[in-house]
Amino acid sequence: MAKHNAAVMLITPAVILAVCGGIIAGAGYVPVQKMKAAADLIFSADTGHEQINEIKFTEKEVEAQLDDGSKIVYPSFGSQYATLKIDSIGLEAPVYFGSTDELLQLGVCQYLGSVFIGETGHVVLDAHCNTFFLNLGDVKVGDIIVLTTSYGEFTYKMKESTIFKETNNELIAPTADDRLTLYTCYGNLLGPTEDRLAVICELVEKKFYD
């Protein structure tokens, strides 16, 4: 009996430690997976690392101030932080920070190699051609596109559209000017395709909220 009690005393702490370790590991699994998914997306891109803007891997929004004094809110990976509206095709859709298969089922997604909405540079958004960007090809030159966030409203005007190959990253690379590119698969609604449709827009107005 004494040997049995001693064995129980030795085993019990080990079991408790294992259970606690499992709980801690489980709690940290989701954030780690989010960061891994984002990192995989960034570093699998053909563009050089110097072309990738600094991504803030946070589990909550982070308020910051731009060089011109405007206030911006950096989103956490996988969160909805904007709404895309194109009246000419009757589109109003949520915009998520990051692009994964799961997020693409929910709305329009932001390519992680592009700047945050409101920053100077190139904002790149994508969505499936058989869901949210089904009618992207109907957007005409001069049509207005509006991105609304919790910190401001940003208006663009459609400048041109083009077809490019999936392997061509030039159209989604960083730019010195303020622009918005919307892109989706082209030519096949039912399966994989190497072609992409890009709608390129120029900035009309930045309106940050006070």
C-alpha positions as protocol buffer text, in pm:
chain_id: "A"
residue {
  index: 1
  type: MET
  ca { x: 0 y: 0 z: 0 }
}
residue {
  index: 2
  type: ALA
  ca { x: 286 y: 238 z: 84 }
}
residue {
  index: 3
  type: LYS
  ca { x: 445 y: 170 z: -253 }
}
residue {
  index: 4
  type: HIS
  ca { x: 111 y: 234 z: -424 }
}
residue {
  index: 5
  type: ASN
  ca { x: 67 y: 569 z: -246 }
}
residue {
  index: 6
  type: ALA
  ca { x: 421 y: 673 z: -335 }
}
residue {
  index: 7
  type: ALA
  ca { x: 358 y: 593 z: -700 }
}
residue {
  index: 8
  type: VAL
  ca { x: 38 y: 798 z: -697 }
}
residue {
  index: 9
  type: MET
  ca { x: 223 y: 1090 z: -539 }
}
residue {
  index: 10
  type: LEU
  ca { x: 486 y: 1075 z: -813 }
}
residue {
  index: 11
  type: ILE
  ca { x: 242 y: 1033 z: -1101 }
}
residue {
  index: 12
  type: THR
  ca { x: -9 y: 1299 z: -994 }
}
residue {
  index: 13
  type: PRO
  ca { x: 225 y: 1603 z: -1027 }
}
residue {
  index: 14
  type: ALA
  ca { x: 336 y: 1476 z: -1367 }
}
residue {
  index: 15
  type: VAL
  ca { x: -25 y: 1444 z: -1483 }
}
residue {
  index: 16
  type: ILE
  ca { x: -112 y: 1792 z: -1354 }
}
residue {
  index: 17
  type: LEU
  ca { x: 194 y: 1938 z: -1525 }
}
residue {
  index: 18
  type: ALA
  ca { x: 103 y: 1769 z: -1853 }
}
residue {
  index: 19
  type: VAL
  ca { x: -256 y: 1894 z: -1838 }
}
residue {
  index: 20
  type: CYS
  ca { x: -150 y: 2250 z: -1756 }
}
residue {
  index: 21
  type: GLY
  ca { x: 105 y: 2242 z: -2034 }
}
residue {
  index: 22
  type: GLY
  ca { x: -161 y: 2129 z: -2277 }
}
residue {
  index: 23
  type: ILE
  ca { x: -393 y: 2412 z: -2175 }
}
residue {
  index: 24
  type: ILE
  ca { x: -119 y: 2673 z: -2214 }
}
residue {
  index: 25
  type: ALA
  ca { x: -14 y: 2534 z: -2551 }
}
residue {
  index: 26
  type: GLY
  ca { x: -374 y: 2529 z: -2669 }
}
residue {
  index: 27
  type: ALA
  ca { x: -430 y: 2888 z: -2561 }
}
residue {
  index: 28
  type: GLY
  ca { x: -128 y: 3000 z: -2760 }
}
residue {
  index: 29
  type: TYR
  ca { x: -205 y: 2792 z: -3067 }
}
residue {
  index: 30
  type: VAL
  ca { x: -442 y: 3034 z: -3242 }
}
residue {
  index: 31
  type: PRO
  ca { x: -219 y: 3347 z: -3219 }
}
residue {
  index: 32
  type: VAL
  ca { x: 84 y: 3146 z: -3331 }
}
residue {
  index: 33
  type: GLN
  ca { x: -107 y: 2999 z: -3624 }
}
residue {
  index: 34
  type: LYS
  ca { x: -226 y: 3347 z: -3726 }
}
residue {
  index: 35
  type: MET
  ca { x: 129 y: 3479 z: -3726 }
}
residue {
  index: 36
  type: LYS
  ca { x: 259 y: 3173 z: -3911 }
}
residue {
  index: 37
  type: ALA
  ca { x: -10 y: 3206 z: -4178 }
}
residue {
  index: 38
  type: ALA
  ca { x: 71 y: 3573 z: -4227 }
}
residue {
  index: 39
  type: ALA
  ca { x: 445 y: 3508 z: -4240 }
}
residue {
  index: 40
  type: ASP
  ca { x: 398 y: 3226 z: -4491 }
}
residue {
  index: 41
  type: LEU
  ca { x: 194 y: 3456 z: -4715 }
}
residue {
  index: 42
  type: ILE
  ca { x: 451 y: 3735 z: -4699 }
}
residue {
  index: 43
  type: PHE
  ca { x: 766 y: 3536 z: -4751 }
}
residue {
  index: 44
  type: SER
  ca { x: 621 y: 3308 z: -5017 }
}
residue {
  index: 45
  type: ALA
  ca { x: 577 y: 3612 z: -5241 }
}
residue {
  index: 46
  type: ASP
  ca { x: 817 y: 3650 z: -5532 }
}
residue {
  index: 47
  type: THR
  ca { x: 879 y: 4013 z: -5445 }
}
residue {
  index: 48
  type: GLY
  ca { x: 1192 y: 4087 z: -5245 }
}
residue {
  index: 49
  type: HIS
  ca { x: 1178 y: 4133 z: -4870 }
}
residue {
  index: 50
  type: GLU
  ca { x: 1271 y: 4499 z: -4912 }
}
residue {
  index: 51
  type: GLN
  ca { x: 939 y: 4547 z: -5090 }
}
residue {
  index: 52
  type: ILE
  ca { x: 733 y: 4414 z: -4801 }
}
residue {
  index: 53
  type: ASN
  ca { x: 606 y: 4679 z: -4563 }
}
residue {
  index: 54
  type: GLU
  ca { x: 637 y: 4630 z: -4190 }
}
residue {
  index: 55
  type: ILE
  ca { x: 349 y: 4413 z: -4072 }
}
residue {
  index: 56
  type: LYS
  ca { x: 234 y: 4452 z: -3713 }
}
residue {
  index: 57
  type: PHE
  ca { x: 144 y: 4107 z: -3580 }
}
residue {
  index: 58
  type: THR
  ca { x: -88 y: 4203 z: -3298 }
}
residue {
  index: 59
  type: GLU
  ca { x: -387 y: 4043 z: -3133 }
}
residue {
  index: 60
  type: LYS
  ca { x: -558 y: 4379 z: -3099 }
}
residue {
  index: 61
  type: GLU
  ca { x: -582 y: 4710 z: -3283 }
}
residue {
  index: 62
  type: VAL
  ca { x: -298 y: 4958 z: -3236 }
}
residue {
  index: 63
  type: GLU
  ca { x: -355 y: 5332 z: -3263 }
}
residue {
  index: 64
  type: ALA
  ca { x: -73 y: 5535 z: -3418 }
}
residue {
  index: 65
  type: GLN
  ca { x: 0 y: 5870 z: -3578 }
}
residue {
  index: 66
  type: LEU
  ca { x: 127 y: 5924 z: -3931 }
}
residue {
  index: 67
  type: ASP
  ca { x: 397 y: 6175 z: -4024 }
}
residue {
  index: 68
  type: ASP
  ca { x: 135 y: 6434 z: -4119 }
}
residue {
  index: 69
  type: GLY
  ca { x: -34 y: 6404 z: -3780 }
}
residue {
  index: 70
  type: SER
  ca { x: -329 y: 6195 z: -3900 }
}
residue {
  index: 71
  type: LYS
  ca { x: -443 y: 5921 z: -3666 }
}
residue {
  index: 72
  type: ILE
  ca { x: -460 y: 5564 z: -3794 }
}
residue {
  index: 73
  type: VAL
  ca { x: -560 y: 5233 z: -3637 }
}
residue {
  index: 74
  type: TYR
  ca { x: -351 y: 4933 z: -3737 }
}
residue {
  index: 75
  type: PRO
  ca { x: -566 y: 4618 z: -3747 }
}
residue {
  index: 76
  type: SER
  ca { x: -482 y: 4276 z: -3610 }
}
residue {
  index: 77
  type: PHE
  ca { x: -427 y: 3998 z: -3860 }
}
residue {
  index: 78
  type: GLY
  ca { x: -753 y: 3846 z: -3979 }
}
residue {
  index: 79
  type: SER
  ca { x: -974 y: 4127 z: -3851 }
}
residue {
  index: 80
  type: GLN
  ca { x: -1226 y: 4328 z: -4050 }
}
residue {
  index: 81
  type: TYR
  ca { x: -1109 y: 4688 z: -4055 }
}
residue {
  index: 82
  type: ALA
  ca { x: -1271 y: 4849 z: -4357 }
}
residue {
  index: 83
  type: THR
  ca { x: -1567 y: 4845 z: -4593 }
}
residue {
  index: 84
  type: LEU
  ca { x: -1529 y: 4858 z: -4971 }
}
residue {
  index: 85
  type: LYS
  ca { x: -1807 y: 5029 z: -5166 }
}
residue {
  index: 86
  type: ILE
  ca { x: -1845 y: 5052 z: -5544 }
}
residue {
  index: 87
  type: ASP
  ca { x: -2188 y: 5195 z: -5623 }
}
residue {
  index: 88
  type: SER
  ca { x: -2155 y: 5142 z: -5999 }
}
residue {
  index: 89
  type: ILE
  ca { x: -2169 y: 4763 z: -5956 }
}
residue {
  index: 90
  type: GLY
  ca { x: -2377 y: 4758 z: -5637 }
}
residue {
  index: 91
  type: LEU
  ca { x: -2093 y: 4628 z: -5421 }
}
residue {
  index: 92
  type: GLU
  ca { x: -2052 y: 4685 z: -5049 }
}
residue {
  index: 93
  type: ALA
  ca { x: -1823 y: 4434 z: -4881 }
}
residue {
  index: 94
  type: PRO
  ca { x: -1615 y: 4394 z: -4564 }
}
residue {
  index: 95
  type: VAL
  ca { x: -1236 y: 4419 z: -4595 }
}
residue {
  index: 96
  type: TYR
  ca { x: -1013 y: 4192 z: -4386 }
}
residue {
  index: 97
  type: PHE
  ca { x: -646 y: 4241 z: -4306 }
}
residue {
  index: 98
  type: GLY
  ca { x: -463 y: 3944 z: -4453 }
}
residue {
  index: 99
  type: SER
  ca { x: -565 y: 3693 z: -4717 }
}
residue {
  index: 100
  type: THR
  ca { x: -640 y: 3328 z: -4639 }
}
residue {
  index: 101
  type: ASP
  ca { x: -890 y: 3076 z: -4774 }
}
residue {
  index: 102
  type: GLU
  ca { x: -1107 y: 3132 z: -4469 }
}
residue {
  index: 103
  type: LEU
  ca { x: -1103 y: 3512 z: -4497 }
}
residue {
  index: 104
  type: LEU
  ca { x: -1177 y: 3500 z: -4870 }
}
residue {
  index: 105
  type: GLN
  ca { x: -1504 y: 3327 z: -4784 }
}
residue {
  index: 106
  type: LEU
  ca { x: -1598 y: 3622 z: -4564 }
}
residue {
  index: 107
  type: GLY
  ca { x: -1516 y: 3919 z: -4782 }
}
residue {
  index: 108
  type: VAL
  ca { x: -1246 y: 4119 z: -4960 }
}
residue {
  index: 109
  type: CYS
  ca { x: -891 y: 4063 z: -4835 }
}
residue {
  index: 110
  type: GLN
  ca { x: -582 y: 4284 z: -4818 }
}
residue {
  index: 111
  type: TYR
  ca { x: -253 y: 4165 z: -4963 }
}
residue {
  index: 112
  type: LEU
  ca { x: 3 y: 4185 z: -4681 }
}
residue {
  index: 113
  type: GLY
  ca { x: 269 y: 4333 z: -4906 }
}
residue {
  index: 114
  type: SER
  ca { x: 66 y: 4653 z: -4944 }
}
residue {
  index: 115
  type: VAL
  ca { x: 37 y: 4956 z: -4717 }
}
residue {
  index: 116
  type: PHE
  ca { x: -239 y: 4997 z: -4461 }
}
residue {
  index: 117
  type: ILE
  ca { x: -542 y: 5190 z: -4581 }
}
residue {
  index: 118
  type: GLY
  ca { x: -471 y: 5560 z: -4530 }
}
residue {
  index: 119
  type: GLU
  ca { x: -93 y: 5533 z: -4552 }
}
residue {
  index: 120
  type: THR
  ca { x: 96 y: 5670 z: -4852 }
}
residue {
  index: 121
  type: GLY
  ca { x: 152 y: 5407 z: -5117 }
}
residue {
  index: 122
  type: HIS
  ca { x: -18 y: 5109 z: -5276 }
}
residue {
  index: 123
  type: VAL
  ca { x: -323 y: 4940 z: -5120 }
}
residue {
  index: 124
  type: VAL
  ca { x: -394 y: 4600 z: -5278 }
}
residue {
  index: 125
  type: LEU
  ca { x: -719 y: 4409 z: -5225 }
}
residue {
  index: 126
  type: ASP
  ca { x: -833 y: 4075 z: -5365 }
}
residue {
  index: 127
  type: ALA
  ca { x: -1145 y: 3859 z: -5359 }
}
residue {
  index: 128
  type: HIS
  ca { x: -1289 y: 3557 z: -5538 }
}
residue {
  index: 129
  type: CYS
  ca { x: -1421 y: 3614 z: -5890 }
}
residue {
  index: 130
  type: ASN
  ca { x: -1733 y: 3408 z: -5820 }
}
residue {
  index: 131
  type: THR
  ca { x: -1830 y: 3591 z: -5500 }
}
residue {
  index: 132
  type: PHE
  ca { x: -1746 y: 3947 z: -5396 }
}
residue {
  index: 133
  type: PHE
  ca { x: -1556 y: 4041 z: -5715 }
}
residue {
  index: 134
  type: LEU
  ca { x: -1797 y: 3869 z: -5952 }
}
residue {
  index: 135
  type: ASN
  ca { x: -1871 y: 4198 z: -6131 }
}
residue {
  index: 136
  type: LEU
  ca { x: -1530 y: 4362 z: -6094 }
}
residue {
  index: 137
  type: GLY
  ca { x: -1489 y: 4357 z: -6472 }
}
residue {
  index: 138
  type: ASP
  ca { x: -1789 y: 4589 z: -6504 }
}
residue {
  index: 139
  type: VAL
  ca { x: -1616 y: 4876 z: -6324 }
}
residue {
  index: 140
  type: LYS
  ca { x: -1560 y: 5157 z: -6575 }
}
residue {
  index: 141
  type: VAL
  ca { x: -1300 y: 5432 z: -6602 }
}
residue {
  index: 142
  type: GLY
  ca { x: -1406 y: 5718 z: -6375 }
}
residue {
  index: 143
  type: ASP
  ca { x: -1615 y: 5504 z: -6139 }
}
residue {
  index: 144
  type: ILE
  ca { x: -1575 y: 5591 z: -5771 }
}
residue {
  index: 145
  type: ILE
  ca { x: -1447 y: 5341 z: -5514 }
}
residue {
  index: 146
  type: VAL
  ca { x: -1466 y: 5420 z: -5142 }
}
residue {
  index: 147
  type: LEU
  ca { x: -1283 y: 5255 z: -4852 }
}
residue {
  index: 148
  type: THR
  ca { x: -1421 y: 5337 z: -4508 }
}
residue {
  index: 149
  type: THR
  ca { x: -1241 y: 5255 z: -4183 }
}
residue {
  index: 150
  type: SER
  ca { x: -1290 y: 5349 z: -3818 }
}
residue {
  index: 151
  type: TYR
  ca { x: -1038 y: 5630 z: -3866 }
}
residue {
  index: 152
  type: GLY
  ca { x: -1126 y: 5774 z: -4206 }
}
residue {
  index: 153
  type: GLU
  ca { x: -1279 y: 5758 z: -4552 }
}
residue {
  index: 154
  type: PHE
  ca { x: -1065 y: 5718 z: -4862 }
}
residue {
  index: 155
  type: THR
  ca { x: -1199 y: 5782 z: -5210 }
}
residue {
  index: 156
  type: TYR
  ca { x: -1048 y: 5653 z: -5534 }
}
residue {
  index: 157
  type: LYS
  ca { x: -1135 y: 5678 z: -5903 }
}
residue {
  index: 158
  type: MET
  ca { x: -1097 y: 5391 z: -6147 }
}
residue {
  index: 159
  type: LYS
  ca { x: -812 y: 5470 z: -6386 }
}
residue {
  index: 160
  type: GLU
  ca { x: -760 y: 5154 z: -6590 }
}
residue {
  index: 161
  type: SER
  ca { x: -795 y: 4776 z: -6592 }
}
residue {
  index: 162
  type: THR
  ca { x: -563 y: 4508 z: -6720 }
}
residue {
  index: 163
  type: ILE
  ca { x: -513 y: 4132 z: -6735 }
}
residue {
  index: 164
  type: PHE
  ca { x: -193 y: 3987 z: -6591 }
}
residue {
  index: 165
  type: LYS
  ca { x: -44 y: 3650 z: -6504 }
}
residue {
  index: 166
  type: GLU
  ca { x: -48 y: 3514 z: -6150 }
}
residue {
  index: 167
  type: THR
  ca { x: 334 y: 3506 z: -6149 }
}
residue {
  index: 168
  type: ASN
  ca { x: 364 y: 3875 z: -6242 }
}
residue {
  index: 169
  type: ASN
  ca { x: 394 y: 4073 z: -5919 }
}
residue {
  index: 170
  type: GLU
  ca { x: 462 y: 4411 z: -6079 }
}
residue {
  index: 171
  type: LEU
  ca { x: 99 y: 4522 z: -6059 }
}
residue {
  index: 172
  type: ILE
  ca { x: 79 y: 4458 z: -5685 }
}
residue {
  index: 173
  type: ALA
  ca { x: 426 y: 4585 z: -5595 }
}
residue {
  index: 174
  type: PRO
  ca { x: 478 y: 4893 z: -5373 }
}
residue {
  index: 175
  type: THR
  ca { x: 446 y: 5235 z: -5538 }
}
residue {
  index: 176
  type: ALA
  ca { x: 548 y: 5588 z: -5443 }
}
residue {
  index: 177
  type: ASP
  ca { x: 207 y: 5730 z: -5534 }
}
residue {
  index: 178
  type: ASP
  ca { x: -126 y: 5670 z: -5360 }
}
residue {
  index: 179
  type: ARG
  ca { x: -322 y: 5407 z: -5548 }
}
residue {
  index: 180
  type: LEU
  ca { x: -562 y: 5119 z: -5499 }
}
residue {
  index: 181
  type: THR
  ca { x: -554 y: 4795 z: -5695 }
}
residue {
  index: 182
  type: LEU
  ca { x: -840 y: 4546 z: -5685 }
}
residue {
  index: 183
  type: TYR
  ca { x: -772 y: 4208 z: -5842 }
}
residue {
  index: 184
  type: THR
  ca { x: -930 y: 3868 z: -5888 }
}
residue {
  index: 185
  type: CYS
  ca { x: -905 y: 3553 z: -6100 }
}
residue {
  index: 186
  type: TYR
  ca { x: -1003 y: 3598 z: -6463 }
}
residue {
  index: 187
  type: GLY
  ca { x: -1144 y: 3371 z: -6731 }
}
residue {
  index: 188
  type: ASN
  ca { x: -1261 y: 3074 z: -6524 }
}
residue {
  index: 189
  type: LEU
  ca { x: -1530 y: 3096 z: -6256 }
}
residue {
  index: 190
  type: LEU
  ca { x: -1526 y: 2724 z: -6180 }
}
residue {
  index: 191
  type: GLY
  ca { x: -1160 y: 2637 z: -6135 }
}
residue {
  index: 192
  type: PRO
  ca { x: -796 y: 2749 z: -6116 }
}
residue {
  index: 193
  type: THR
  ca { x: -659 y: 2996 z: -6369 }
}
residue {
  index: 194
  type: GLU
  ca { x: -325 y: 3173 z: -6413 }
}
residue {
  index: 195
  type: ASP
  ca { x: -488 y: 3495 z: -6534 }
}
residue {
  index: 196
  type: ARG
  ca { x: -582 y: 3784 z: -6308 }
}
residue {
  index: 197
  type: LEU
  ca { x: -797 y: 4092 z: -6366 }
}
residue {
  index: 198
  type: ALA
  ca { x: -667 y: 4410 z: -6204 }
}
residue {
  index: 199
  type: VAL
  ca { x: -863 y: 4732 z: -6159 }
}
residue {
  index: 200
  type: ILE
  ca { x: -622 y: 5017 z: -6089 }
}
residue {
  index: 201
  type: CYS
  ca { x: -751 y: 5328 z: -5913 }
}
residue {
  index: 202
  type: GLU
  ca { x: -601 y: 5667 z: -5829 }
}
residue {
  index: 203
  type: LEU
  ca { x: -659 y: 5849 z: -5502 }
}
residue {
  index: 204
  type: VAL
  ca { x: -914 y: 6131 z: -5509 }
}
residue {
  index: 205
  type: GLU
  ca { x: -945 y: 6220 z: -5141 }
}
residue {
  index: 206
  type: LYS
  ca { x: -818 y: 6119 z: -4798 }
}
residue {
  index: 207
  type: LYS
  ca { x: -1047 y: 6218 z: -4513 }
}
residue {
  index: 208
  type: PHE
  ca { x: -925 y: 6125 z: -4166 }
}
residue {
  index: 209
  type: TYR
  ca { x: -1168 y: 6152 z: -3878 }
}
residue {
  index: 210
  type: ASP
  ca { x: -1080 y: 6381 z: -3587 }
}
